[in-house]
């Protein structure tokens, strides 16, 4: 799932992941990604992020594209199935609904037909 809204800068593939134990910020134009960790009391461990080296000018989803191509061209198995993809979309839909309602919305994982 890729989302880009209101971008006012030169093209990059910037990804930000917010978790309960920290934050990861990566950009395909940088030689590292930033890792901000939280302690068990949800306090920042460090105000300066850890810099984890990565390959520069790499598309953030090159692995996913390769996996898809392998599946199409050679019939290789993929590590995720349609249900995992549907769960990703359900989360995204809940985020949009939550923003509209201005309140938390749980994703609907009931995919029965």
N, C-alpha and C positions, 0 to 999 in steps of 0.2 A: 504494500500500500504506500503510495507516494502522494504527498500533499504539498502544494506550493500556493500560497496566497499572499498577495500584496508585496511581492519581492521587489525591493527598490535598490538592488545592488547587482554587480556583475554575477554571472552564473557561477554557482558552486553547488556541490552536493553536501550541504551541511545537515547533520543529524544531531539531535539532542535527545538523550534518553534520561528521564527522571525516574528514579527508583526510591524505595524506602531507605536504602543504605547509601545512596550517593547519586551522582549525576555524571554522565559521560557526554562530552561534546566533541564531535569530529567533523572535519571539513576536508574535502579531497584536495585542497590547495595547501594544506599544512603537513609538515613532516612528523606530526605527532597528534594524538588525541588527548584531551584533558580529562582527568579523572578526579572528581571531588568526592571524598568519602565522608560519611557521617559516623559518629560513634553510637553506642547503644542508647544514648539519651537524645539522639537526633541533633547533636551539635556537630558543626564542622570539625573534622579532624585537623585539617589544614586550610588556611585561607588561600594558599597558592596551590593550584592543582598539580597532581602528578602528571608528567608528560610521558606518554607511552608512544614510542616510535612506530610509525606506519609508513607504507609506501606512498609517495606523493603522486598526485594526478591519477589516482585510481578511482573508478566509479564506485560509489558505496555499495552497489548491488551487483557487482561483477560476478560474485559467487552464485547468486540466485539465477542470473542470466545463464551462466554456464550449466547449472543444474537443469534448468528448463530445456536448454538445447540438447543436453545429453539424453534427457528423457524422450524428447521428440525424435532425435536422430537415431538413437540406439536402443530405445525402450528401457533405459536404465530406471531403476526405482528412484523416487524423490523422497527426501527425508520428511516431508510434510504432506498431508493429504487434504482433500477438499474441506473436511471438517475444520482443520486448523486454519485454512484460509477463510472459511465462513466465520470463525471466531474472531479473526482479525477485523473483518468487516463489521461484525456485531459491536466490537469495542469502539470502532470509529463512529458508527451510527449513534452509540450511546453518548460519545463525547459531543457530537453535534447537538443531540437532543438536550443534553445537560447544559450546554451553552445557551440554548434557546430558553430553557426553563429557569436557568440560573439556580440549579439545584442538582445534587448528585443523581445520576441515573445508572442503574445496573445494566450491564449488557444482557441481552436476551439470547441465551444459548440453546433454546429449544428449536432444533432444526427438523423436528418430525414433520412429515408431510401429511 
